[in-house]
Amino acid sequence: MSGYKLGIAIVAALVILGGVLFWFTTQKSLHIGPPTEATASLSFMRPIGLTRTPHAFMPIASGGGAGRLYVKAYRYLAENAATSAAAAKIDTCPFPEKNAVILHLAKLVEMAAGRTISHRYIVFTKTIPALAANNVVKTRLNDLATAISDLGEAYLVEKHPMHAKVVFDAVMALGYRLWIHGLLIDVRSCGLGAMSSATAGLRQVYSSGAMKNRQDHHAIDAFRRSLRTTTHKWLAKLRVVDTINPIPGDMANVVRHDQDMSWRLAAINELGVARWNVTSRSQRQAIINFLTRLEHSSNPYMRQTAQNALSLTVSDINQL
């Protein structure tokens, strides 16, 4: 081999070796970090369910279109309570049975309770909202459930237990659908809250008056205990995943292994926050690389959430 060719071969070998070393050191230094014991168990990654279902306290559903009606109620509330002050007036209305907005919301939710849902997820916005916007969705859904529950309470005060039961059954159906068909953690949390409100209302319906029924009262108490257990598990997991200072290794672990899509999306959002919390430049770059790969996920929800997480700024985080 001539000296010229030998020189080229040596240079090529050095370039390849340098590239391999650069790749190795980059991969080693750009490590997102290990998970902690908080997310290490297999049980942490399993879906959280209800040991009892509230079907006995929901209207018999037929046909379809419940999801569309819930979205319609959400949008109607958004139009009629666009500001926090307007929403507060609805939430604190002293006579909900005379409030036209609340009565219309109740009508929509009662209609939805008698219909089925054909889609896996209920999404209240056209695209997966950015992290800060999730608070808006959560607030409006809480306002929706609160306003209708207040209407049921008003019917109880006025000694109209049958009207109250119809309202609370509809709130129970709303809560259960949000819990089962909600995509985002905030939406499903609202579902737990709505079911809790409906349970409290139905306990009053069955405890005294014209609709007093010991069997139904025992049944709603049994469901309340089941709901309480589920809520405790949910809140315990929420404290790990939805936190001010998310641990990147734990969040990446949830994204990779959790069996519930809602938690995987929540963890992706938290990685968008963690990116700005970590002090190591290499760890920050590792988070960016991880989210960038998720931008090409075959799952459209994960893809959109990763895009939102990457676009999250320090200013956005300060507003959370």
Rosetta silent file (secondary structure, phi, psi, omega in degrees, C-alpha in Angstrom):
SEQUENCE: MSGYKLGIAIVAALVILGGVLFWFTTQKSLHIGPPTEATASLSFMRPIGLTRTPHAFMPIASGGGAGRLYVKAYRYLAENAATSAAAAKIDTCPFPEKNAVILHLAKLVEMAAGRTISHRYIVFTKTIPALAANNVVKTRLNDLATAISDLGEAYLVEKHPMHAKVVFDAVMALGYRLWIHGLLIDVRSCGLGAMSSATAGLRQVYSSGAMKNRQDHHAIDAFRRSLRTTTHKWLAKLRVVDTINPIPGDMANVVRHDQDMSWRLAAINELGVARWNVTSRSQRQAIINFLTRLEHSSNPYMRQTAQNALSLTVSDINQL
SCORE:     score description
SCORE:     0.000 S_00000001
   1 L     0.000  133.064 -179.890    0.000    0.000    0.000 S_00000001
   2 L   -68.462  160.323  179.818    1.391    3.408   -0.935 S_00000001
   3 H   -62.019  -33.114 -179.443    2.093    5.975    1.720 S_00000001
   4 H   -65.748  -47.931 -179.164   -0.743    8.157    0.373 S_00000001
   5 H   -66.555  -37.234  179.264   -3.349    5.379    0.635 S_00000001
   6 H   -63.902  -39.177  178.861   -2.024    4.366    4.039 S_00000001
   7 H   -63.454  -43.169  178.952   -2.411    7.945    5.233 S_00000001
   8 H   -62.358  -41.655 -178.980   -6.006    8.106    4.011 S_00000001
   9 H   -63.378  -41.651  179.853   -6.765    4.779    5.714 S_00000001
  10 H   -64.821  -44.051  178.832   -5.306    5.990    9.016 S_00000001
  11 H   -61.206  -44.677 -179.851   -7.284    9.255    8.856 S_00000001
  12 H   -61.619  -41.837  179.673  -10.510    7.361    8.064 S_00000001
  13 H   -64.042  -41.101  178.813   -9.901    4.982   10.959 S_00000001
  14 H   -64.661  -39.561  178.336   -9.297    7.873   13.334 S_00000001
  15 H   -62.691  -45.112  179.766  -12.484    9.614   12.164 S_00000001
  16 H   -63.826  -45.362  179.564  -14.525    6.446   12.731 S_00000001
  17 H   -61.652  -42.194  178.626  -12.917    5.855   16.123 S_00000001
  18 H   -62.882  -40.562  178.901  -13.519    9.471   17.085 S_00000001
  19 H   -64.111  -41.505  178.854  -17.145    9.216   16.045 S_00000001
  20 H   -63.963  -44.786  179.644  -17.630    6.036   18.079 S_00000001
  21 H   -63.741  -40.467  179.298  -15.988    7.606   21.135 S_00000001
  22 H   -63.577  -43.322  179.363  -18.071   10.774   20.731 S_00000001
  23 H   -62.390  -43.484 -177.496  -21.275    8.730   20.459 S_00000001
  24 H   -64.857  -47.893 -178.092  -20.346    6.638   23.495 S_00000001
  25 H   -68.053  -34.039  178.603  -19.407    9.575   25.690 S_00000001
  26 H   -65.491  -46.193 -179.983  -22.451   11.556   24.535 S_00000001
  27 H   -62.964  -36.109 -179.010  -24.820    8.720   25.352 S_00000001
  28 H   -72.337  -41.029 -176.577  -23.168    8.259   28.723 S_00000001
  29 H   -79.132  -30.790 -178.918  -23.159   11.920   29.653 S_00000001
  30 L   -92.289   59.128  179.477  -26.632   12.670   28.268 S_00000001
  31 L   -98.826  132.764 -174.218  -28.402   10.325   30.652 S_00000001
  32 L   -71.273  -17.336  178.315  -31.837   11.372   31.805 S_00000001
  33 L   108.130  151.540 -178.548  -31.214    9.888   35.234 S_00000001
  34 L   -78.803  155.127  174.289  -32.388    6.772   37.085 S_00000001
  35 L   -75.610  160.139  176.282  -35.873    6.394   38.557 S_00000001
  36 L   -95.120  179.710  178.648  -36.373    6.409   42.311 S_00000001
  37 H   -64.001  -20.774 -177.159  -38.144    3.817   44.430 S_00000001
  38 H   -59.101  -35.012 -178.086  -41.359    5.818   43.993 S_00000001
  39 H  -114.676   14.675 -172.950  -41.885    4.434   40.467 S_00000001
  40 L   -78.296  -25.805 -173.836  -39.864    1.226   40.747 S_00000001
  41 L   -82.239  150.648  177.017  -42.720   -1.189   41.503 S_00000001
  42 L   -66.366  -32.162 -178.722  -44.833   -2.883   38.850 S_00000001
  43 H   -64.267  -29.605  179.286  -47.960   -2.021   40.825 S_00000001
  44 H   -63.078  -30.599 -175.350  -47.236    1.689   40.348 S_00000001
  45 H   -89.734   -3.973 -179.570  -47.597    1.237   36.584 S_00000001
  46 L   -82.093  149.661  178.280  -50.914   -0.616   36.713 S_00000001
  47 L   -61.602  146.205  176.531  -54.183    1.226   35.967 S_00000001
  48 L   -95.202  124.635 -176.683  -56.155    2.480   38.962 S_00000001
  49 L  -122.749 -179.789  174.147  -59.727    1.250   38.876 S_00000001
  50 L  -102.053  134.255  177.259  -62.942    1.213   40.882 S_00000001
  51 L   -75.927  -20.145  174.837  -63.818   -1.959   42.772 S_00000001
  52 L  -129.545  147.002  176.481  -67.487   -1.016   42.337 S_00000001
  53 L  -105.500  153.742 -178.431  -69.158    0.751   39.442 S_00000001
  54 L   -93.240   24.559 -175.724  -71.947    3.326   39.829 S_00000001
  55 H   -58.746  -30.230 -179.836  -74.149    1.898   37.073 S_00000001
  56 H   -67.609  -17.490 -178.504  -76.982    1.377   39.552 S_00000001
  57 H  -111.589   21.820  177.505  -77.012    5.148   40.100 S_00000001
  58 L  -125.896  148.105  176.324  -76.916    6.081   36.432 S_00000001
  59 L   -62.791  151.802  174.468  -79.758    6.140   33.873 S_00000001
  60 L   -68.942  124.803 -173.867  -79.942    3.232   31.445 S_00000001
  61 L   -99.965  143.749  175.555  -78.140    4.491   28.333 S_00000001
  62 L  -147.886  163.173 -178.090  -78.979    3.753   24.711 S_00000001
  63 L    71.700 -158.298 -179.701  -78.065    5.212   21.362 S_00000001
  64 L  -142.255 -177.380  174.877  -74.990    7.391   21.128 S_00000001
  65 L   101.803    6.692 -179.630  -73.809   10.952   21.300 S_00000001
  66 H   -62.904  -41.227 -179.427  -73.131   11.418   25.018 S_00000001
  67 H   -59.055  -42.863  179.955  -69.608   12.651   24.347 S_00000001
  68 H   -64.109  -37.186  179.827  -70.843   15.345   21.971 S_00000001
  69 H   -68.809  -37.654  177.019  -73.387   16.524   24.548 S_00000001
  70 H   -65.191  -41.757  177.225  -70.727   16.797   27.256 S_00000001
  71 H   -64.143  -39.017  178.588  -68.528   18.829   24.930 S_00000001
  72 H   -63.003  -41.725  178.067  -71.551   21.003   24.072 S_00000001
  73 H   -64.669  -41.536  178.446  -72.199   21.620   27.789 S_00000001
  74 H   -59.972  -46.136 -178.217  -68.522   22.462   28.306 S_00000001
  75 H   -69.808  -35.840  177.943  -68.566   24.978   25.458 S_00000001
  76 H   -63.682  -41.365  177.226  -71.864   26.478   26.590 S_00000001
  77 H   -64.391  -41.084  179.527  -70.367   27.067   30.028 S_00000001
  78 H   -61.990  -37.410 -179.779  -67.258   28.581   28.441 S_00000001
  79 H   -71.812  -35.881 -174.729  -69.410   30.992   26.428 S_00000001
  80 H   -97.063   -4.940  176.330  -71.571   32.026   29.373 S_00000001
  81 L  -143.073   59.723 -174.653  -68.831   32.122   31.992 S_00000001
  82 L   -68.635  -27.758 -178.993  -65.829   33.284   30.021 S_00000001
  83 L  -107.798  161.990  179.110  -64.251   35.060   32.994 S_00000001
  84 H   -64.708  -32.392  179.132  -63.487   33.769   36.483 S_00000001
  85 H   -66.724  -42.391  178.968  -65.914   36.330   37.910 S_00000001
  86 H   -66.224  -38.686  177.981  -68.744   35.063   35.705 S_00000001
  87 H   -65.878  -37.562  179.637  -67.917   31.465   36.633 S_00000001
  88 H   -63.761  -36.464  178.876  -67.921   32.388   40.319 S_00000001
  89 H   -63.796  -36.836  178.429  -71.441   33.805   39.974 S_00000001
  90 H   -71.793  -42.772 -178.890  -72.625   30.478   38.594 S_00000001
  91 H   -64.359  -32.896 -175.561  -70.762   28.478   41.246 S_00000001
  92 L  -108.226   16.962 -178.371  -72.174   30.579   44.083 S_00000001
  93 L   -60.045  123.276 -177.062  -75.639   31.183   42.658 S_00000001
  94 L   -70.985  -22.636 -179.571  -78.085   31.206   45.617 S_00000001
  95 L  -131.406   73.405 -177.364  -80.991   29.967   43.486 S_00000001
  96 H   -60.646  -27.026 -179.592  -79.599   27.579   40.861 S_00000001
  97 H   -70.504   -9.059  177.979  -83.100   26.331   40.066 S_00000001
  98 H  -112.243    1.824 -178.142  -83.864   29.813   38.681 S_00000001
  99 L   -91.103  118.399 -174.549  -80.600   30.287   36.777 S_00000001
 100 H   -62.246  -37.715 -179.392  -81.138   29.820   33.024 S_00000001
 101 H   -65.382  -47.641 -179.112  -77.508   28.848   32.364 S_00000001
 102 H   -63.696  -41.031  179.416  -77.463   26.171   35.072 S_00000001
 103 H   -63.296  -38.843  178.635  -80.816   24.778   33.962 S_00000001
 104 H   -69.873  -40.210  176.624  -79.604   24.489   30.371 S_00000001
 105 H   -60.458  -43.684  179.482  -76.367   22.818   31.489 S_00000001
 106 H   -61.975  -39.845  179.070  -78.388   20.357   33.571 S_00000001
 107 H   -61.226  -44.496  179.969  -80.601   19.578   30.585 S_00000001
 108 H   -64.140  -44.064 -177.950  -77.590   18.788   28.404 S_00000001
 109 H   -69.729  -35.193  176.516  -75.943   16.615   31.060 S_00000001
 110 H   -67.461  -39.564  176.579  -79.211   14.792   31.788 S_00000001
 111 H   -63.178  -42.522 -179.193  -79.659   14.090   28.072 S_00000001
 112 H   -63.761  -34.843 -177.960  -76.078   12.810   27.869 S_00000001
 113 H   -61.895  -26.582 -179.852  -76.658   10.515   30.845 S_00000001
 114 L   -91.841    7.672  179.753  -79.231    8.590   28.825 S_00000001
 115 L  -123.887  165.315 -178.232  -76.906    8.047   25.892 S_00000001
 116 L  -100.115  168.293  177.155  -73.752    6.032   25.328 S_00000001
 117 L  -113.027  128.342 -176.380  -70.221    7.065   24.372 S_00000001
 118 L   -97.547  -19.708 -177.711  -68.726    5.515   21.267 S_00000001
 119 L   -96.667  151.722 -179.465  -65.208    6.990   21.410 S_00000001
 120 L   -63.254  -43.093 -175.472  -62.419    5.849   23.714 S_00000001
 121 L  -121.015  145.636  169.187  -61.574    9.359   24.887 S_00000001
 122 E   -99.444  120.188  178.787  -63.525   12.539   25.513 S_00000001
 123 L  -118.723  122.985 -173.260  -61.391   15.510   24.447 S_00000001
 124 L   -91.121   -2.888  176.329  -62.795   18.954   25.214 S_00000001
 125 L  -128.336  159.180 -175.491  -60.346   20.852   23.010 S_00000001
 126 L   -65.209  -35.867  175.471  -59.442   20.389   19.352 S_00000001
 127 L  -126.766  165.242  178.058  -55.854   19.474   20.194 S_00000001
 128 L   -62.386  120.822 -174.951  -54.182   18.265   23.376 S_00000001
 129 L   -70.098  151.950  173.698  -53.850   21.460   25.424 S_00000001
 130 L   -65.372  164.511 -172.536  -50.520   22.756   26.691 S_00000001
 131 H   -53.965  -46.459 -178.328  -49.829   22.279   30.384 S_00000001
 132 H   -63.915  -34.718 -178.317  -51.050   25.725   31.455 S_00000001
 133 H   -72.535  -20.420  177.368  -54.263   25.320   29.467 S_00000001
 134 H   -58.758  -33.997 -179.643  -55.069   22.078   31.295 S_00000001
 135 H   -62.607  -34.536  179.044  -55.984   24.192   34.311 S_00000001
 136 H   -66.436  -45.492  178.825  -58.684   25.917   32.262 S_00000001
 137 H   -60.641  -46.865 -179.318  -60.229   22.587   31.236 S_00000001
 138 H   -61.329  -44.824 -178.892  -60.125   21.331   34.824 S_00000001
 139 H   -61.501  -45.212 -178.343  -61.662   24.520   36.205 S_00000001
 140 H   -66.366  -39.829  179.022  -64.532   24.511   33.717 S_00000001
 141 H   -67.971  -38.078  175.606  -65.363   20.864   34.276 S_00000001
 142 H   -63.267  -41.843  178.214  -65.309   21.383   38.041 S_00000001
 143 H   -62.038  -40.502 -179.892  -67.595   24.399   37.591 S_00000001
 144 H   -61.607  -50.153 -178.821  -69.930   22.306   35.441 S_00000001
 145 H   -65.926  -38.811 -179.132  -70.227   19.507   38.003 S_00000001
 146 H   -65.292  -45.871 -178.133  -70.521   21.953   40.906 S_00000001
 147 H   -60.417  -43.089 -177.752  -73.281   24.017   39.290 S_00000001
 148 H   -73.435  -35.803  176.267  -75.415   20.962   38.512 S_00000001
 149 H   -63.965  -38.544  177.069  -74.796   19.418   41.947 S_00000001
 150 H   -62.402  -34.700  176.882  -75.928   22.690   43.518 S_00000001
 151 H   -63.703  -42.291  176.964  -79.112   22.404   41.488 S_00000001
 152 H   -61.717  -41.126  177.242  -79.712   18.960   42.974 S_00000001
 153 H   -61.937  -40.623  179.544  -79.156   20.352   46.468 S_00000001
 154 H   -62.891  -39.528  178.141  -81.664   23.114   45.768 S_00000001
 155 H   -64.515  -35.462  177.451  -84.276   20.538   44.739 S_00000001
 156 H   -65.340  -43.368  179.226  -83.696   18.689   48.006 S_00000001
 157 H   -60.702  -37.745 -178.184  -84.217   21.904   49.989 S_00000001
 158 L   -84.852    8.197  177.941  -87.449   22.514   48.086 S_00000001
 159 L    63.429   43.194  174.040  -88.607   18.960   48.870 S_00000001
 160 L  -120.618   69.183 -173.549  -88.396   17.701   45.283 S_00000001
 161 H   -62.822  -31.901  179.426  -86.379   14.502   45.850 S_00000001
 162 H   -66.890  -42.550  176.106  -87.273   12.957   42.479 S_00000001
 163 H   -61.986  -40.380  179.552  -85.951   15.991   40.639 S_00000001
 164 H   -62.671  -42.337  179.874  -82.858   15.854   42.840 S_00000001
 165 H   -61.421  -42.684  178.886  -82.317   12.175   42.038 S_00000001
 166 H   -59.372  -43.296 -179.336  -82.476   12.833   38.291 S_00000001
 167 H   -65.851  -48.037 -177.477  -79.864   15.565   38.660 S_00000001
 168 H   -68.003  -34.207  174.033  -77.529   13.537   40.872 S_00000001
 169 H   -60.732  -40.331  179.905  -77.847   10.479   38.613 S_00000001
 170 H   -67.738  -39.187  177.563  -76.778   12.707   35.703 S_00000001
 171 H   -65.945  -38.560  177.099  -73.824   14.074   37.685 S_00000001
 172 H   -61.515  -44.605  178.798  -72.817   10.504   38.556 S_00000001
 173 H   -63.005  -41.638  177.290  -72.908    9.564   34.871 S_00000001
 174 H   -59.400  -49.265 -178.768  -70.860   12.651   34.003 S_00000001
 175 H   -61.992  -43.651 -178.886  -68.263   11.807   36.638 S_00000001
 176 H   -65.572  -40.453  178.397  -68.027    8.159   35.662 S_00000001
 177 H   -65.829  -40.355  177.200  -67.659    9.003   31.963 S_00000001
 178 H   -62.635  -37.868 -179.302  -64.942   11.569   32.727 S_00000001
 179 H   -69.087  -43.682 -176.270  -63.167    8.935   34.812 S_00000001
 180 H   -82.487  -39.834 -172.117  -63.442    6.157   32.223 S_00000001
 181 H  -108.063    0.298  176.796  -63.227    8.164   28.996 S_00000001
 182 E   -70.289  142.450  179.291  -61.145   11.155   30.043 S_00000001
 183 L   -92.298  -40.106 -174.288  -57.767   11.365   28.364 S_00000001
 184 L   -95.405  150.989 -179.864  -56.021   13.845   30.645 S_00000001
 185 H   -56.443  -43.541 -178.545  -55.260   13.437   34.344 S_00000001
 186 H   -62.144  -39.940  179.899  -57.099   16.672   35.185 S_00000001
 187 H   -65.031  -43.298 -178.887  -60.243   15.512   33.387 S_00000001
 188 H   -70.305  -32.646  174.194  -60.238   12.185   35.206 S_00000001
 189 H   -63.567  -39.202  175.466  -59.639   13.920   38.532 S_00000001
 190 H   -61.909  -35.487  178.170  -62.748   15.990   37.814 S_00000001
 191 H   -62.279  -43.273  177.167  -64.577   12.718   37.250 S_00000001
 192 H   -61.492  -42.707  179.633  -63.678   11.508   40.733 S_00000001
 193 H   -64.238  -41.060  179.864  -64.858   14.822   42.184 S_00000001
 194 H   -65.756  -42.072  177.693  -68.162   14.707   40.290 S_00000001
 195 H   -63.501  -37.002  178.050  -68.861   11.142   41.441 S_00000001
 196 H   -63.724  -43.199  178.088  -68.117   12.200   45.010 S_00000001
 197 H   -63.516  -43.309  179.825  -70.607   15.082   44.761 S_00000001
 198 H   -64.382  -38.565  179.122  -73.251   12.818   43.250 S_00000001
 199 H   -62.662  -44.818  179.152  -72.683   10.226   45.973 S_00000001
 200 H   -61.989  -41.068  179.756  -73.173   12.814   48.711 S_00000001
 201 H   -66.754  -42.457 -178.761  -76.365   14.030   47.054 S_00000001
 202 H   -69.730  -30.082  175.210  -77.828   10.552   46.577 S_00000001
 203 H   -62.513  -37.651  176.501  -77.108    9.662   50.206 S_00000001
 204 H   -68.172  -40.262  179.923  -79.356   12.581   51.146 S_00000001
 205 H   -58.925  -43.412 -173.926  -82.022   11.467   48.679 S_00000001
 206 H   -90.287   -2.523 -175.297  -82.137    7.955   50.151 S_00000001
 207 H   -91.430  -22.540 -177.897  -81.724    8.907   53.813 S_00000001
 208 L  -159.407  171.271  176.017  -85.042   10.668   54.435 S_00000001
 209 H    80.018 -161.579 -173.155  -88.258   11.924   52.915 S_00000001
 210 H   -65.175  -25.026 -177.149  -90.401   10.407   50.185 S_00000001
 211 H  -106.894   19.555  177.901  -87.507    8.502   48.574 S_00000001
 212 L   -59.239  128.572 -176.375  -86.016    7.073   51.747 S_00000001
 213 L  -151.831  111.834 -175.665  -84.686    3.616   50.919 S_00000001
 214 H   -65.608  -39.058 -179.197  -82.410    1.627   53.216 S_00000001
 215 H   -63.946  -47.458  178.894  -81.199   -0.750   50.496 S_00000001
 216 H   -65.700  -34.528  178.673  -80.222    2.060   48.126 S_00000001
 217 H   -64.613  -42.245  176.938  -78.656    3.953   51.019 S_00000001
 218 H   -64.532  -39.114 -178.591  -76.447    0.946   51.848 S_00000001
 219 H   -65.833  -41.559 -179.444  -75.562    0.551   48.177 S_00000001
 220 H   -71.236  -29.431  175.459  -74.498    4.171   47.780 S_00000001
 221 H   -67.163  -39.887  178.181  -72.442    3.886   50.988 S_00000001
 222 H   -63.806  -41.476  177.666  -70.653    0.844   49.582 S_00000001
 223 H   -66.023  -38.044  179.480  -69.883    2.751   46.418 S_00000001
 224 H   -60.125  -40.890  178.743  -68.669    5.716   48.474 S_00000001
 225 H   -65.023  -41.261  177.279  -66.137    3.475   50.261 S_00000001
 226 H   -62.512  -43.936 -179.439  -64.915    2.124   46.920 S_00000001
 227 H   -63.957  -38.798  179.724  -64.631    5.636   45.517 S_00000001
 228 H   -64.107  -41.858  178.264  -62.697    6.794   48.571 S_00000001
 229 H   -62.593  -45.036  179.095  -60.170    3.961   48.171 S_00000001
 230 H   -63.139  -42.297 -179.650  -59.693    4.747   44.489 S_00000001
 231 H   -62.929  -40.317  178.284  -59.304    8.453   45.202 S_00000001
 232 H   -62.331  -43.900  178.259  -56.598    7.799   47.805 S_00000001
 233 H   -63.194  -41.959 -178.972  -54.631    5.673   45.318 S_00000001
 234 H   -62.935  -46.509 -178.802  -55.097    8.304   42.614 S_00000001
 235 H   -66.713  -35.265  178.130  -53.916   11.158   44.833 S_00000001
 236 H   -63.652  -40.957  178.089  -50.903    9.141   46.005 S_00000001
 237 H   -71.816  -35.319  178.990  -49.800    8.631   42.410 S_00000001
 238 H   -61.159  -36.162  179.972  -50.585   12.246   41.600 S_00000001
 239 H   -65.379  -23.989  178.828  -48.141   13.363   44.301 S_00000001
 240 H   -86.741  -43.627 -172.770  -45.358   11.515   42.455 S_00000001
 241 H   -88.347  -42.775 -177.337  -46.182   12.444   38.863 S_00000001
 242 L  -100.361   86.797 -172.847  -47.816   15.870   39.156 S_00000001
 243 L  -135.800  160.173 -178.987  -45.273   17.733   41.246 S_00000001
 244 L   -67.808  -36.885 -178.915  -43.479   21.079   41.353 S_00000001
 245 L  -120.731   76.247 -178.540  -40.063   19.421   41.067 S_00000001
 246 L   -64.031  140.959  177.456  -40.508   16.324   38.883 S_00000001
 247 L   -89.179  116.429 -173.990  -37.667   13.785   38.919 S_00000001
 248 H   -52.774  -42.972 -178.961  -36.677   13.178   35.280 S_00000001
 249 H   -61.633  -39.240  177.945  -35.830    9.509   35.808 S_00000001
 250 H   -67.401  -42.998 -178.718  -39.234    8.832   37.351 S_00000001
 251 H   -64.827  -42.323  178.243  -41.075   10.701   34.609 S_00000001
 252 H   -63.975  -36.364  178.190  -39.201    8.856   31.857 S_00000001
 253 H   -63.705  -41.860  178.033  -39.965    5.592   33.645 S_00000001
 254 H   -65.234  -43.767  179.468  -43.691    6.396   33.680 S_00000001
 255 H   -59.433  -39.658 -176.052  -43.633    7.356   29.991 S_00000001
 256 H   -77.278  -35.237 -165.580  -41.977    4.064   29.094 S_00000001
 257 H  -122.745  -13.234 -176.555  -43.875    1.649   31.304 S_00000001
 258 L   -66.794  139.919 -177.595  -47.169    2.981   32.663 S_00000001
 259 L   -85.787   -4.196 -178.156  -50.168    1.015   31.402 S_00000001
 260 L  -111.783  119.712 -177.269  -52.456    4.058   31.558 S_00000001
 261 H   -57.567  -35.013 -177.780  -52.170    6.596   28.748 S_00000001
 262 H   -58.873  -43.712 -178.638  -53.289    9.443   31.030 S_00000001
 263 H   -71.900  -33.115  178.108  -50.262    9.061   33.298 S_00000001
 264 H   -64.375  -42.119  178.020  -47.868    8.746   30.374 S_00000001
 265 H   -66.175  -39.789  178.679  -49.117   12.059   28.982 S_00000001
 266 H   -62.449  -40.866 -179.721  -48.872   13.655   32.426 S_00000001
 267 H   -67.184  -35.583  176.238  -45.270   12.465   32.764 S_00000001
 268 H   -62.244  -44.728  176.546  -44.388   13.899   29.340 S_00000001
 269 H   -58.409  -41.890 -178.688  -45.740   17.263   30.487 S_00000001
 270 H   -67.026  -30.497  175.184  -43.683   17.011   33.663 S_00000001
 271 H   -65.748  -32.419  174.776  -40.537   16.378   31.636 S_00000001
 272 H   -63.278  -33.153  175.745  -41.221   19.698   29.936 S_00000001
 273 H   -75.736  -44.727 -177.747  -41.100   21.273   33.408 S_00000001
 274 H   -60.328  -31.662  178.917  -38.087   19.224   34.541 S_00000001
 275 H   -52.811  -37.233 -177.725  -36.126   20.426   31.546 S_00000001
 276 H   -93.368   -8.975 -179.483  -35.981   23.890   33.132 S_00000001
 277 H   -90.976  -29.349 -176.300  -35.530   22.663   36.712 S_00000001
 278 L   -72.346  149.226 -178.770  -32.395   20.566   36.294 S_00000001
 279 L   -95.783  -19.130 -178.508  -29.006   22.243   36.769 S_00000001
 280 L   -84.122  126.934  178.709  -26.991   19.860   34.598 S_00000001
 281 H   -64.788  -37.662 -178.661  -26.725   20.878   30.948 S_00000001
 282 H   -67.756  -37.479  178.285  -26.205   17.263   29.892 S_00000001
 283 H   -69.482  -38.190  176.610  -29.335   16.138   31.741 S_00000001
 284 H   -60.777  -43.190  179.481  -31.320   18.983   30.196 S_00000001
 285 H   -66.267  -34.099  178.144  -30.136   17.895   26.752 S_00000001
 286 H   -64.715  -39.427  177.525  -31.058   14.296   27.576 S_00000001
 287 H   -64.675  -43.165  178.420  -34.604   15.401   28.392 S_00000001
 288 H   -60.865  -43.403  179.101  -34.795   17.354   25.134 S_00000001
 289 H   -62.012  -42.038 -179.565  -33.557   14.314   23.210 S_00000001
 290 H   -62.508  -47.061 -179.986  -36.123   12.099   24.933 S_00000001
 291 H   -67.138  -35.209  179.059  -38.992   14.481   24.133 S_00000001
 292 H   -64.232  -38.728  176.386  -37.758   14.929   20.575 S_00000001
 293 H   -64.878  -37.543  179.715  -37.965   11.175   20.022 S_00000001
 294 H   -68.314  -22.347  176.087  -41.515   11.225   21.397 S_00000001
 295 L   -61.807  -19.011 -178.974  -42.396   13.866   18.797 S_00000001
 296 L  -107.513   16.835  179.428  -42.177   11.019   16.282 S_00000001
 297 L   -63.562  149.819  176.488  -44.305    8.598   18.307 S_00000001
 298 L   -73.915  -15.944  178.843  -46.949    6.624   16.440 S_00000001
 299 L   -87.078  118.644 -175.290  -49.422    7.688   19.137 S_00000001
 300 H   -63.871  -31.583 -179.835  -50.906   11.086   18.185 S_00000001
 301 H   -70.210  -41.714  177.666  -51.627   12.035   21.819 S_00000001
 302 H   -67.648  -38.109 -179.800  -48.070   11.368   22.932 S_00000001
 303 H   -62.110  -47.912 -179.009  -46.747   13.151   19.855 S_00000001
 304 H   -67.071  -39.287 -179.772  -48.785   16.304   20.530 S_00000001
 305 H   -65.925  -38.604  177.595  -47.986   16.286   24.249 S_00000001
 306 H   -63.987  -40.245  177.266  -44.264   15.992   23.518 S_00000001
 307 H   -62.519  -42.455  177.592  -44.499   18.982   21.180 S_00000001
 308 H   -62.734  -41.592 -178.745  -46.258   20.951   23.912 S_00000001
 309 H   -64.961  -39.125  179.823  -43.616   19.939   26.456 S_00000001
 310 H   -69.643  -27.636 -178.906  -40.776   21.028   24.195 S_00000001
 311 H   -87.521   -3.642 -179.236  -42.416   24.405   23.605 S_00000001
 312 L   -66.822  130.932 -178.792  -42.878   25.026   27.342 S_00000001
 313 L  -109.776  167.878  176.062  -40.932   28.097   28.463 S_00000001
 314 H   -59.669  -38.610  178.575  -39.764   29.347   31.850 S_00000001
 315 H   -61.697  -41.890  178.109  -42.428   32.041   31.614 S_00000001
 316 H   -60.133  -44.962 -178.057  -45.098   29.360   31.083 S_00000001
 317 H   -63.930  -39.155  179.717  -43.896   27.473   34.155 S_00000001
 318 H   -64.885  -22.920 -178.942  -43.979   30.607   36.297 S_00000001
 319 H   -89.295   -8.041 -177.702  -47.636   31.073   35.353 S_00000001
 320 L   -69.432    0.000    0.000  -48.659   27.557   36.401 S_00000001
